[in-house]
Amino acid sequence: MKSGFIVTIAIALLLHITFLVSLAKECTNTPSQLSSHTFRNELLRSNNESLKTELFSHYHLTPTDDSAWSSLLPRKMLREEEDEYSWTIMYRKIKNSDDNASGSFLKDVSLHDVRLDPSTFQWRAQQTNLEYLLMLDVDGLSWSFRKAAGLVAPGVPYGGWEGPDSELRGHFVGHYLSATAYMWASTHNETLKEKMSALVSALSACQEKVGTGYLSAFPSSFFDRFEAIKPVWAPYYTIHKILAGLVDQYKLAGNSQALKMATWMADYFYIRVRNVIKMYSVERHWQSLNEETGGMNDVLYQIYSITGDSKYLLLAHLFDKPCFLGVLAIQADDISGFHSNTHIPIVVGSQLRYEITGDPLHKEISMFFMDIVNASHSYATGGTSVGEFWQDPKRLATSLQTENEESCTTYNMLKVSRNLFRWTKEVSYADYYERALTNGVLGIQRGTEPGRMIYMLPLGKGVSKAVTYHGWGTPYDAFWCCYGTGIESFSKLGDSIYFQEDGESPALYVTQYISSTLDWKSSGVSLSQTVKPVVSWDPYMRVTFTFSSSKGVIGKESTLNLRIPVWTNSESAKVSLNKQSLKVPASGNFLSIKQNWKSGDQVTMELPLSIRTEAIKDDRPEYASLQAILYGPYLLAGLTSRDWSITTQAKDNIWISSIPETHNSHLVTLSQQFGNTSYVLSNNNQTITMEASPAPGTQAAVAATFRLVTADDSKGGISSGPEELIGSQVMIEPFDFPGMLVTQATDSSLAVQGSSSSDKEASRFRLVAGVDGKQGSVSLMLEGKKGCYVYSDQTLKPGMKLKLKCDSDASDEKFKEASSFVLRKGMSQYNPMSFVMNGVQRNFVLSPLFSLRDETYNVYFSLQT
């Protein structure tokens, strides 16, 4: 049967190659709207039947491997004696080269052997994700699968893209299988293992009931429509997620039942694809692939590598997309207009094809792809895409908006860079991984709220993660594609910290500096990596590696390779082994230390951090000044509204300065209670008003936070809290307007003005015990006018301006109440890596992008000096 299938394909290729050459440049990026998950979801839920008919009428062909290569001939600069025949022969020679040994790759370090340190941001993100995985129940996840199989479905189905009316239902369940497998390996949480095992069993019962190997949350009739070239929303995309989840359950959790389910599913689709080719032609199969198919090639290559059954290898080849890979094969940066996350997984699958077959063409494809994305299509975050698509190379300045950087694309680009690093050991790929993970992944969770994630990462003017088309998702009614990749990302944060080489003299490569422990089995020792929290006032990343072994046994001779990142100054970097200094190589290399490691051995690193700017990838002169600001590997975002053009102003030759550690102890929020509503003093467009008390992490919380500046502010902070300042003279600085002060305006209202204002007395207040006499309350008296207090009103309402009121009757209880505030810790706090950028018009607080939630920010500034 296998040989018959191969013959069928070969004949079909010969019969249709001429026809396909004329169609070879058509690919899944046309029409672009239908490639967008967001657009497709909205279209299917709409009642606009005429629009549906129009859009679904433009399906295009995906050509065969050889014909795609041939169609690219005119775009290759050929010598005069070269013709199409020799070009084809050259390709086949490369493709079928005997010299295809894939070489020695670095090995993954098992997640079972790595544990994140509970003090890290990464561990908190992992735990937040673990909470979410445990919140979801088996009945809800398997509800649509049971319905599709004709089984009783207890419980309640989830909503969003997992709802019973969504054509993509089941995709998140596949991601959940992968995420729980990663999380189990990362934590060994027994409750999670029971839940994921129960889900595999529930899905197995569905597959057994159907009896053909088919397993999905939607009926197999979706594939009848798919093969008939009729509209249906990416069924193979969902099948890929389910297959990948089952394979991960086998590989990471040892669930043999999951592998049997995956191979039975693959057998089913092998037969379906074979029948399409036998009944119609191979062309018809390619034509049907004009839909997002996820990483079908990747997971089928994985199944082949596990089972050794060649039919899975053949089926994997049939899910490669030469219309896209062919463009990369001739090294043409022609990916503009393609739906990014449709095609990045194809490259990931192509990478596994190289590892399995040794075909050097597929190595070159992924290296070139990484080069062009990084050089021409990626932002300072390391992420890529706008509105889910790639635009023209080096034209990113006009793409900045709310819908940048689909989270799924970053998840998949990390896979591409990770594989390239394993092949080449080039530090640049590890540097990229660090950048994209830190700035493009860690910030897509909303703090420590389980099940709250974003689809896009906004990068435009005055944007917020909360103000995008999708906003923050909810735990039970979102389940977008980026929820699936999100729960995977936060389940495997330890998978790329270390890589290893086995052998007589093992080697370990440390590629990410994240506090963690590693059981380095091949060397016979354990390794503890401790990274001191990075702060703005101490410009070093300080890392310590401590070795230990059971009963003090000396490990075998092995090599520790430490990444010297491109963002550090290697000439100022310091590395020592047991307090003996070592020579540090140039940035972008590894420092190798070879010895027999024993308990107590210690390696310390001090990597200098500095502020640097990075131009946006846009070669038009008018955007040359558009810059991002980074601190080591961390992308800084400016807390602002829609300011973009900034003329920087150096103070003592410094245009960006660190915010001292003590400043957080000066941050306060002032509130008053009116009925059942709490109101806070707020900076509203540089006018001080009373507003309803906001939620933490919001822009309104930023506006409700102020710093009390004392006369001796430069000498340090206060130890226990702002209450110590009662009786002191203070100035009031808005959190996101450093250097500006709350000042009495001409109409006795309060405004935010520059600290260089000529009337210094109008911004000096005395913080005194509340005139209402209540414990814990304070009042603000204008220092230059005795008896004048900051005053709200007898009846509070949102937007009410605060004023100064003087010479009131001391017995006026309503005045006392309106002039007294509760003083508490500021609703917003400076991140330890926060800075102040000095501008001519105003200053800005810069904080790591990953630390922000709903605050308004800019990632890029048009900087003038």
VEXKOLTI-401018 format. One record per residue (C-alpha): residue in three letters; x, y, z. Coordinates in steps of 0.05 Angstrom, whole numbers. Layout:
> ALA X Y Z
...
***
This chain:
> MET 0 0 0
> LYS 57 47 16
> SER 91 36 -52
> GLY 24 46 -87
> PHE 14 112 -53
> ILE 84 135 -73
> VAL 73 114 -145
> THR 7 152 -145
> ILE 41 215 -121
> ALA 98 208 -172
> ILE 50 200 -230
> ALA 7 257 -207
> LEU 67 302 -202
> LEU 87 287 -274
> LEU 17 297 -300
> HIS 5 363 -266
> ILE 72 397 -263
> THR 60 438 -326
> PHE -7 463 -302
> LEU 19 478 -232
> VAL 78 519 -256
> SER 29 572 -280
> LEU -3 574 -211
> ALA 58 566 -168
> LYS 62 637 -142
> GLU -8 633 -111
> CYS -5 617 -37
> THR -45 620 27
> ASN -32 694 38
> THR -87 711 -13
> PRO -139 734 5
> SER -105 761 67
> GLN -168 773 108
> LEU -188 700 112
> SER -120 681 139
> SER -133 723 201
> HIS -162 683 258
> THR -196 745 285
> PHE -227 763 218
> ARG -249 691 205
> ASN -282 685 273
> GLU -321 750 263
> LEU -340 732 191
> LEU -369 664 211
> ARG -410 697 267
> SER -438 751 221
> ASN -502 748 180
> ASN -470 780 119
> GLU -478 722 71
> SER -459 762 9
> LEU -392 781 41
> LYS -380 708 60
> THR -394 686 -12
> GLU -348 738 -41
> LEU -289 724 5
> PHE -294 648 2
> SER -295 650 -74
> HIS -221 668 -79
> TYR -187 604 -57
> HIS -117 594 -87
> LEU -73 535 -101
> THR -12 512 -63
> PRO 35 481 -114
> THR 78 419 -111
> ASP 149 419 -85
> ASP 185 413 -152
> SER 138 460 -189
> ALA 144 513 -135
> TRP 219 511 -142
> SER 213 516 -218
> SER 166 575 -215
> LEU 219 614 -177
> LEU 268 608 -235
> PRO 257 677 -264
> ARG 273 709 -197
> LYS 341 676 -192
> MET 400 710 -224
> LEU 423 656 -272
> ARG 484 652 -316
> GLU 469 653 -391
> GLU 484 579 -399
> GLU 435 559 -344
> ASP 365 540 -363
> GLU 304 514 -328
> TYR 326 441 -336
> SER 394 452 -303
> TRP 361 493 -248
> THR 314 435 -233
> ILE 370 384 -234
> MET 410 428 -186
> TYR 353 430 -137
> ARG 342 355 -140
> LYS 417 344 -129
> ILE 415 387 -67
> LYS 351 355 -43
> ASN 376 283 -53
> SER 449 295 -34
> ASP 484 236 -4
> ASP 523 284 40
> ASN 463 297 84
> ALA 489 279 152
> SER 453 326 199
> GLY 512 331 246
> SER 515 334 321
> PHE 463 378 353
> LEU 460 402 424
> LYS 411 363 466
> ASP 353 390 505
> VAL 359 389 580
> SER 297 354 606
> LEU 246 399 641
> HIS 245 345 694
> ASP 316 365 713
> VAL 305 441 717
> ARG 270 479 772
> LEU 258 554 772
> ASP 274 593 835
> PRO 211 617 872
> SER 241 687 877
> THR 240 698 802
> PHE 190 733 757
> GLN 190 670 714
> TRP 170 626 772
> ARG 112 672 789
> ALA 89 671 717
> GLN 94 595 717
> GLN 54 590 781
> THR 0 637 754
> ASN -6 592 694
> LEU -8 529 737
> GLU -67 559 775
> TYR -103 570 710
> LEU -90 499 684
> LEU -119 472 750
> MET -180 518 744
> LEU -203 484 680
> ASP -242 419 686
> VAL -242 356 644
> ASP -316 357 629
> GLY -314 428 602
> LEU -252 414 560
> SER -279 348 531
> TRP -352 371 523
> SER -350 383 447
> PHE -308 321 435
> ARG -360 278 470
> LYS -416 311 431
> ALA -380 299 365
> ALA -370 226 384
> GLY -442 216 404
> LEU -427 207 478
> VAL -462 237 538
> ALA -429 304 553
> PRO -436 323 627
> GLY -419 392 651
> VAL -420 458 614
> PRO -380 474 551
> TYR -331 532 552
> GLY -343 593 509
> GLY -303 636 461
> TRP -264 598 408
> GLU -278 533 446
> GLY -353 545 444
> PRO -398 492 411
> ASP -411 540 353
> SER -338 554 338
> GLU -308 517 279
> LEU -240 519 313
> ARG -265 484 376
> GLY -217 434 404
> HIS -154 473 387
> PHE -144 498 458
> VAL -154 428 486
> GLY -94 406 444
> HIS -53 463 472
> TYR -77 444 542
> LEU -50 373 532
> SER 18 402 513
> ALA 18 455 568
> THR 0 406 623
> ALA 54 358 599
> TYR 106 415 602
> MET 79 438 669
> TRP 80 368 698
> ALA 153 361 677
> SER 168 430 707
> THR 133 420 774
> HIS 111 347 784
> ASN 45 373 810
> GLU 5 310 824
> THR -63 343 819
> LEU -45 367 749
> LYS -21 298 729
> GLU -87 267 750
> LYS -126 319 711
> MET -85 313 646
> SER -88 237 650
> ALA -163 240 659
> LEU -169 284 598
> VAL -129 236 555
> SER -174 180 578
> ALA -237 220 563
> LEU -212 236 493
> SER -192 163 483
> ALA -264 142 498
> CYS -287 191 443
> GLN -238 162 393
> GLU -258 91 410
> LYS -332 109 402
> VAL -320 137 332
> GLY -278 76 316
> THR -238 102 256
> GLY -181 137 291
> TYR -214 204 280
> LEU -212 250 341
> SER -236 321 343
> ALA -287 368 375
> PHE -321 377 308
> PRO -349 325 260
> SER -307 294 204
> SER -354 328 155
> PHE -310 390 165
> PHE -256 352 125
> ASP -307 334 71
> ARG -316 409 62
> PHE -241 421 67
> GLU -226 370 12
> ALA -283 396 -31
> ILE -251 465 -28
> LYS -311 492 9
> PRO -306 543 66
> VAL -286 515 133
> TRP -242 545 187
> ALA -174 511 188
> PRO -192 441 211
> TYR -120 415 204
> TYR -98 472 249
> THR -139 441 305
> ILE -117 371 288
> HIS -45 392 294
> LYS -57 419 364
> ILE -91 354 386
> LEU -36 310 355
> ALA 19 353 385
> GLY -14 351 454
> LEU -19 275 452
> VAL 54 269 430
> ASP 76 315 486
> GLN 37 274 536
> TYR 76 213 513
> LYS 144 247 509
> LEU 141 286 574
> ALA 93 246 618
> GLY 104 176 590
> ASN 31 166 572
> SER 33 108 522
> GLN -42 112 512
> ALA -32 182 484
> LEU 18 157 432
> LYS -30 102 409
> MET -84 155 401
> ALA -36 200 361
> THR -14 145 313
> TRP -86 122 303
> MET -104 194 285
> ALA -45 199 238
> ASP -66 133 205
> TYR -135 162 194
> PHE -109 225 159
> TYR -59 184 119
> ILE -118 147 89
> ARG -157 212 77
> VAL -99 246 41
> ARG -85 183 1
> ASN -158 179 -20
> VAL -159 251 -43
> ILE -98 239 -87
> LYS -126 173 -114
> MET -195 201 -127
> TYR -173 268 -155
> SER -99 285 -159
> VAL -42 309 -117
> GLU -60 378 -143
> ARG -127 373 -107
> HIS -90 358 -42
> TRP -46 419 -50
> GLN -106 461 -68
> SER -142 440 -4
> LEU -83 464 37
> ASN -102 536 23
> GLU -119 540 97
> GLU -77 547 159
> THR -53 478 177
> GLY -12 495 238
> GLY 50 451 246
> MET 21 388 215
> ASN 88 374 181
> ASP 125 384 247
> VAL 82 337 289
> LEU 82 283 234
> TYR 158 287 231
> GLN 157 277 307
> ILE 112 216 301
> TYR 158 188 248
> SER 219 198 292
> ILE 184 161 349
> THR 155 103 308
> GLY 202 97 248
> ASP 141 85 203
> SER 157 117 136
> LYS 84 132 120
> TYR 86 187 172
> LEU 148 216 139
> LEU 113 216 72
> LEU 51 249 101
> ALA 95 301 135
> HIS 126 319 67
> LEU 56 329 39
> PHE 43 383 92
> ASP 106 422 76
> LYS 87 485 37
> PRO 137 496 -20
> CYS 102 559 -43
> PHE 130 591 20
> LEU 192 550 32
> GLY 212 560 -41
> VAL 216 635 -32
> LEU 263 624 26
> ALA 303 572 -12
> ILE 326 624 -63
> GLN 337 673 -6
> ALA 286 724 -27
> ASP 257 771 26
> ASP 188 765 -3
> ILE 146 746 57
> SER 107 811 58
> GLY 32 799 58
> PHE 37 728 85
> HIS -2 710 148
> SER 55 704 197
> ASN 31 649 242
> THR 7 606 185
> HIS 78 602 159
> ILE 126 604 218
> PRO 104 533 240
> ILE 118 509 169
> VAL 190 532 179
> VAL 192 496 246
> GLY 170 433 211
> SER 222 444 157
> GLN 274 447 212
> LEU 254 378 237
> ARG 255 354 165
> TYR 328 375 163
> GLU 344 340 229
> ILE 312 275 205
> THR 332 273 132
> GLY 396 315 133
> ASP 371 355 73
> PRO 416 417 76
> LEU 366 459 37
> HIS 320 460 97
> LYS 376 483 142
> GLU 390 541 96
> ILE 316 557 91
> SER 308 566 166
> MET 373 605 174
> PHE 354 654 119
> PHE 283 660 147
> MET 310 677 216
> ASP 358 728 185
> ILE 305 766 146
> VAL 253 766 202
> ASN 305 791 251
> ALA 335 842 204
> SER 273 870 169
> HIS 208 848 202
> SER 218 848 278
> TYR 208 900 331
> ALA 252 916 391
> THR 213 864 430
> GLY 238 809 383
> GLY 166 799 360
> THR 138 805 290
> SER 74 818 250
> VAL 21 873 248
> GLY -52 853 246
> GLU -26 781 240
> PHE 12 794 175
> TRP 82 813 152
> GLN 89 879 117
> ASP 143 906 71
> PRO 214 896 97
> LYS 244 954 137
> ARG 178 992 137
> LEU 159 982 210
> ALA 152 1055 231
> THR 84 1062 199
> SER 61 995 225
> LEU 61 1014 299
> GLN -9 1009 328
> THR -50 968 378
> GLU -50 904 337
> ASN 24 889 333
> GLU 61 826 349
> GLU 11 769 353
> SER 32 728 413
> CYS 30 663 374
> THR 83 688 326
> THR 132 701 383
> TYR 119 631 411
> ASN 136 600 344
> MET 196 646 329
> LEU 226 622 395
> LYS 222 551 368
> VAL 258 572 304
> SER 314 607 342
> ARG 320 551 393
> ASN 331 499 338
> LEU 382 543 302
> PHE 421 551 367
> ARG 422 475 378
> TRP 451 466 309
> THR 502 522 308
> LYS 517 542 380
> GLU 516 614 355
> VAL 505 663 412
> SER 463 709 367
> TYR 406 658 368
> ALA 408 653 443
> ASP 409 730 448
> TYR 347 732 404
> TYR 313 680 448
> GLU 327 721 510
> ARG 300 785 478
> ALA 236 754 451
> LEU 222 713 514
> THR 234 771 561
> ASN 200 827 523
> GLY 150 790 479
> VAL 125 733 523
> LEU 132 748 597
> GLY 87 809 593
> ILE 26 777 560
> GLN -1 754 627
> ARG -39 806 668
> GLY 4 803 731
> THR -13 743 774
> GLU -86 737 751
> PRO -97 666 725
> GLY -127 661 656
> ARG -117 734 636
> MET -75 741 573
> ILE -71 784 511
> TYR -74 767 437
> MET -32 824 410
> LEU 24 865 442
> PRO 11 939 423
> LEU 72 980 403
> GLY 41 1045 377
> LYS 34 1115 407
> GLY 2 1119 476
> VAL -21 1047 475
> SER -42 999 529
> LYS -46 923 533
> ALA -118 932 556
> VAL -138 975 496
> THR -133 929 435
> TYR -186 895 392
> HIS -187 835 440
> GLY -163 868 504
> TRP -148 821 562
> GLY -181 754 555
> THR -222 720 609
> PRO -210 650 637
> TYR -271 614 609
> ASP -294 654 548
> ALA -233 672 507
> PHE -191 612 486
> TRP -161 648 427
> CYS -102 617 390
> CYS -56 660 433
> TYR -87 631 496
> GLY -64 563 473
> THR 7 584 458
> GLY 7 626 521
> ILE -8 568 568
> GLU 47 528 533
> SER 98 585 539
> PHE 87 594 613
> SER 92 519 625
> LYS 162 511 595
> LEU 200 572 618
> GLY 257 527 640
> ASP 267 491 574
> SER 319 536 542
> ILE 362 558 601
> TYR 410 500 591
> PHE 431 455 533
> GLN 479 397 537
> GLU 528 353 499
> ASP 538 282 525
> GLY 599 239 516
> GLU 663 223 552
> SER 672 297 568
> PRO 602 326 575
> ALA 589 400 562
> LEU 535 446 587
> TYR 514 511 552
> VAL 482 564 595
> THR 442 608 548
> GLN 394 644 594
> TYR 409 677 661
> ILE 349 657 704
> SER 355 634 776
> SER 344 559 775
> THR 373 492 793
> LEU 395 437 746
> ASP 409 363 758
> TRP 466 356 708
> LYS 463 280 704
> SER 515 269 650
> SER 567 306 692
> GLY 546 276 759
> VAL 535 343 794
> SER 479 391 809
> LEU 483 464 790
> SER 449 523 824
> GLN 444 588 784
> THR 429 650 825
> VAL 416 716 790
> LYS 413 777 834
> PRO 351 818 815
> VAL 370 870 763
> VAL 359 942 786
> SER 370 1009 754
> TRP 417 1036 807
> ASP 467 978 802
> PRO 484 970 728
> TYR 506 898 730
> MET 475 830 720
> ARG 506 789 776
> VAL 504 714 769
> THR 531 659 814
> PHE 536 585 796
> THR 546 537 854
> PHE 562 463 844
> SER 543 406 890
> SER 544 331 888
> SER 518 275 931
> LYS 567 257 987
> GLY 619 303 958
> VAL 634 259 898
> ILE 676 293 845
> GLY 640 296 778
> LYS 672 274 712
> GLU 712 324 672
> SER 662 369 637
> THR 656 438 607
> LEU 613 496 629
> ASN 599 545 572
> LEU 573 613 593
> ARG 541 661 543
> ILE 573 730 539
> PRO 513 768 512
> VAL 518 819 456
> TRP 487 872 501
> THR 544 873 552
> ASN 613 904 550
> SER 659 845 554
> GLU 719 889 570
> SER 686 909 635
> ALA 655 842 650
> LYS 684 799 705
> VAL 682 723 713
> SER 717 683 766
> LEU 724 610 785
> ASN 732 600 860
> LYS 753 673 865
> GLN 806 666 811
> SER 793 714 753
> LEU 783 686 683
> LYS 794 719 616
> VAL 727 741 586
> PRO 719 733 510
> ALA 687 785 466
> SER 612 794 470
> GLY 575 745 427
> ASN 617 685 447
> PHE 618 631 501
> LEU 667 629 558
> SER 686 556 568
> ILE 710 528 635
> LYS 732 455 635
> GLN 748 416 698
> ASN 725 361 745
> TRP 670 397 782
> LYS 661 384 857
> SER 616 408 913
> GLY 630 479 932
> ASP 659 501 865
> GLN 632 570 848
> VAL 632 613 786
> THR 612 686 791
> MET 596 734 735
> GLU 587 809 732
> LEU 559 831 665
> PRO 555 907 656
> LEU 487 934 637
> SER 478 1000 600
> ILE 425 1042 570
> ARG 425 1039 494
> THR 379 1060 438
> GLU 359 1018 379
> ALA 330 1046 314
> ILE 266 1017 288
> LYS 275 973 227
> ASP 256 1025 175
> ASP 304 1051 122
> ARG 265 1114 106
> PRO 304 1177 128
> GLU 243 1210 159
> TYR 240 1155 212
> ALA 314 1153 228
> SER 302 1185 296
> LEU 250 1133 319
> GLN 285 1094 373
> ALA 271 1042 426
> ILE 308 1045 493
> LEU 337 983 525
> TYR 373 967 590
> GLY 414 905 576
> PRO 363 855 548
> TYR 303 893 577
> LEU 260 937 532
> LEU 238 999 569
> ALA 170 1032 557
> GLY 156 1104 572
> LEU 94 1119 614
> THR 60 1172 572
> SER -4 1188 534
> ARG 10 1201 460
> ASP 75 1239 464
> TRP 124 1214 412
> SER 174 1268 393
> ILE 220 1280 451
> THR 277 1329 455
> THR 323 1299 507
> GLN 358 1343 557
> ALA 422 1321 591
> LYS 432 1337 664
> ASP 504 1329 685
> ASN 515 1295 618
> ILE 462 1243 634
> TRP 396 1241 596
> ILE 369 1179 630
> SER 379 1168 704
> SER 360 1112 751
> ILE 303 1120 801
> PRO 332 1108 871
> GLU 309 1047 910
> THR 283 1093 965
> HIS 233 1129 920
> ASN 179 1075 928
> SER 174 1092 1002
> HIS 153 1163 981
> LEU 95 1140 937
> VAL 25 1154 963
> THR -47 1153 944
> LEU -95 1202 979
> SER -167 1181 985
> GLN -235 1203 1013
> GLN -298 1164 1025
> PHE -366 1189 1003
> GLY -423 1141 1017
> ASN -403 1073 992
> THR -353 1100 942
> SER -280 1112 953
> TYR -249 1170 914
> VAL -176 1185 902
> LEU -137 1248 887
> SER -117 1241 813
> ASN -76 1275 759
> ASN -127 1285 704
> ASN -93 1318 643
> GLN -50 1358 691
> THR -109 1381 732
> ILE -119 1351 801
> THR -188 1321 809
> MET -224 1269 850
> GLU -238 1203 815
> ALA -269 1137 835
> SER -216 1091 864
> PRO -187 1050 806
> ALA -162 979 801
> PRO -88 966 810
> GLY -45 962 747
> THR -88 1011 708
> GLN -72 1079 679
> ALA -121 1108 729
> ALA -79 1078 785
> VAL -18 1112 756
> ALA -56 1178 756
> ALA -74 1167 829
> THR -3 1158 852
> PHE 42 1215 875
> ARG 111 1221 905
> LEU 122 1264 966
> VAL 186 1303 954
> THR 220 1329 1017
> ALA 271 1385 1025
> ASP 325 1333 1037
> ASP 300 1286 984
> SER 370 1274 956
> LYS 394 1245 1022
> GLY 351 1182 1018
> GLY 282 1157 1032
> ILE 240 1142 1093
> SER 244 1075 1125
> SER 175 1053 1145
> GLY 126 1095 1105
> PRO 101 1165 1087
> GLU 68 1172 1156
> GLU 136 1192 1181
> LEU 131 1256 1140
> ILE 72 1284 1179
> GLY 93 1352 1202
> SER 143 1360 1145
> GLN 144 1406 1085
> VAL 132 1367 1021
> MET 122 1378 947
> ILE 76 1332 908
> GLU 103 1300 844
> PRO 56 1259 798
> PHE 81 1188 788
> ASP 85 1193 712
> PHE 107 1266 709
> PRO 174 1264 745
> GLY 203 1333 756
> MET 134 1367 754
> LEU 95 1388 816
> VAL 24 1399 840
> THR 17 1474 843
> GLN -36 1525 862
> ALA -66 1554 798
> THR -93 1625 792
> ASP -165 1604 805
> SER -144 1566 869
> SER -150 1500 833
> LEU -90 1452 832
> ALA -51 1439 768
> VAL 12 1400 749
> GLN 67 1447 726
> GLY 142 1446 716
> SER 186 1449 777
> SER 221 1509 748
> SER 159 1551 758
> SER 176 1620 786
> ASP 127 1615 843
> LYS 160 1561 885
> GLU 115 1575 945
> ALA 53 1553 905
> SER 79 1481 905
> ARG 103 1475 977
> PHE 55 1441 1026
> ARG 58 1421 1098
> LEU 34 1350 1111
> VAL -4 1353 1176
> ALA -49 1308 1217
> GLY -120 1309 1189
> VAL -160 1369 1211
> ASP -219 1323 1220
> GLY -183 1293 1280
> LYS -191 1222 1257
> GLN -135 1172 1266
> GLY -96 1158 1202
> SER -121 1219 1164
> VAL -77 1276 1138
> SER -87 1345 1109
> LEU -45 1386 1061
> MET -35 1459 1080
> LEU -4 1508 1032
> GLU 62 1527 1065
> GLY 60 1600 1044
> LYS -12 1612 1065
> LYS -29 1590 1135
> GLY -99 1562 1142
> CYS -105 1545 1067
> TYR -118 1471 1055
> VAL -127 1425 996
> TYR -203 1416 994
> SER -250 1372 954
> ASP -323 1389 967
> GLN -380 1370 1011
> THR -409 1326 956
> LEU -358 1284 918
> LYS -366 1263 845
> PRO -318 1240 791
> GLY -279 1295 756
> MET -289 1346 812
> LYS -230 1394 815
> LEU -193 1402 880
> LYS -181 1471 906
> LEU -147 1509 961
> LYS -195 1536 1013
> CYS -173 1586 1065
> ASP -196 1619 1130
> SER -254 1572 1141
> ASP -290 1570 1208
> ALA -249 1522 1250
> SER -314 1492 1275
> ASP -339 1476 1204
> GLU -343 1400 1206
> LYS -358 1394 1132
> PHE -295 1435 1115
> LYS -254 1390 1161
> GLU -281 1328 1127
> ALA -269 1355 1057
> SER -197 1375 1075
> SER -177 1308 1105
> PHE -152 1248 1066
> VAL -131 1177 1081
> LEU -57 1169 1066
> ARG -37 1100 1040
> LYS 16 1067 999
> GLY 17 1088 926
> MET -27 1047 881
> SER 30 1044 831
> GLN 102 1029 847
> TYR 167 1039 810
> ASN 195 975 781
> PRO 267 963 806
> MET 289 974 734
> SER 255 1041 727
> PHE 290 1103 700
> VAL 274 1176 687
> MET 285 1203 616
> ASN 298 1278 617
> GLY 261 1317 563
> VAL 257 1392 549
> GLN 181 1394 555
> ARG 173 1340 608
> ASN 207 1279 637
> PHE 184 1207 630
> VAL 185 1145 674
> LEU 215 1086 637
> SER 197 1016 661
> PRO 207 946 632
> LEU 152 932 582
> PHE 140 862 611
> SER 122 892 679
> LEU 64 935 653
> ARG -9 916 655
> ASP -61 969 634
> GLU -15 1029 637
> THR -9 1075 576
> TYR 60 1072 545
> ASN 105 1084 485
> VAL 157 1034 464
> TYR 187 1079 410
> PHE 205 1153 415
> SER 227 1202 362
> LEU 289 1225 399
> GLN 323 1291 387
> THR 382 1318 427
***
